[in-house]
């Protein structure tokens, strides 16, 4: 019989959220560990808010070398950490835990992930519209402010959730019904509309209506929803010849930034293709 050497991971990584069943982060990071032959494994853990402090304590006791943090824990978890990076402090949320010697740090890779597909785009003195005010919006605003836009508009269907965010970051708040009345160069969907589930066939923006009202179209349509791969929002923009960016790009870029923090290596290109194929197969 051939000698069999079992795979025995030395390090544990996790993603924590509530709920967490939908997460594709294990697929991305485990493929990276396997392709690079690293003895590590990445699991998803459903942690109720009331147990978050106990989870962070377990990170200090168990061989958990890194962690992805998703909703609803991105802000609450900050109080239990040793140090917070400047970008995470500015954003006011943490999506990544990592160790530096015996110090447990909180970082945020959402901003870097959001900016990655915009790296070659000059948005200086341009205008952007962000639809939504969810957990990632703080990172989106910080990223766009780095690009030195002339104006960033915020709106939400409730006409309420975005108001505090707009005041904090110096953005212009507008009513949801007015979102098509402003001519912008970039429109970003940060709402759940278009995501797999009951909102799959919905879109947060009507590009034709915006064109009729402003006599202009956005140059770029960016949807941070990554599942499905192509949302209705993106399809309608593509039909009008608008440049589109899928949330798939942001999701992978922020995951890669996490992987570099943990391993000092980039995720292999094959990991990106594995994720792309899974998302495309789900759409068929």
Secondary structure as UniProt FT lines:
FT   STRAND          11..17
FT   TURN            21..22
FT   HELIX           25..35
FT   TURN            36..37
FT   STRAND          40..46
FT   HELIX           49..51
FT   HELIX           52..61
FT   STRAND          64..69
FT   TURN            71..72
FT   TURN            74..75
FT   HELIX           76..80
FT   STRAND          83..84
FT   HELIX           86..91
FT   STRAND          96..100
FT   TURN            101..102
FT   STRAND          103..107
FT   HELIX           110..116
FT   TURN            117..120
FT   TURN            124..125
FT   STRAND          127..131
FT   TURN            135..136
FT   HELIX           137..146
FT   TURN            147..148
FT   STRAND          151..155
FT   TURN            157..158
FT   TURN            161..162
FT   HELIX           163..169
FT   STRAND          172..173
FT   HELIX           176..181
FT   STRAND          186..189
FT   TURN            193..194
FT   TURN            198..201
FT   HELIX           207..214
FT   STRAND          220..223
FT   HELIX           232..239
FT   TURN            240..241
FT   STRAND          243..245
FT   HELIX           247..263
FT   HELIX           269..283
//
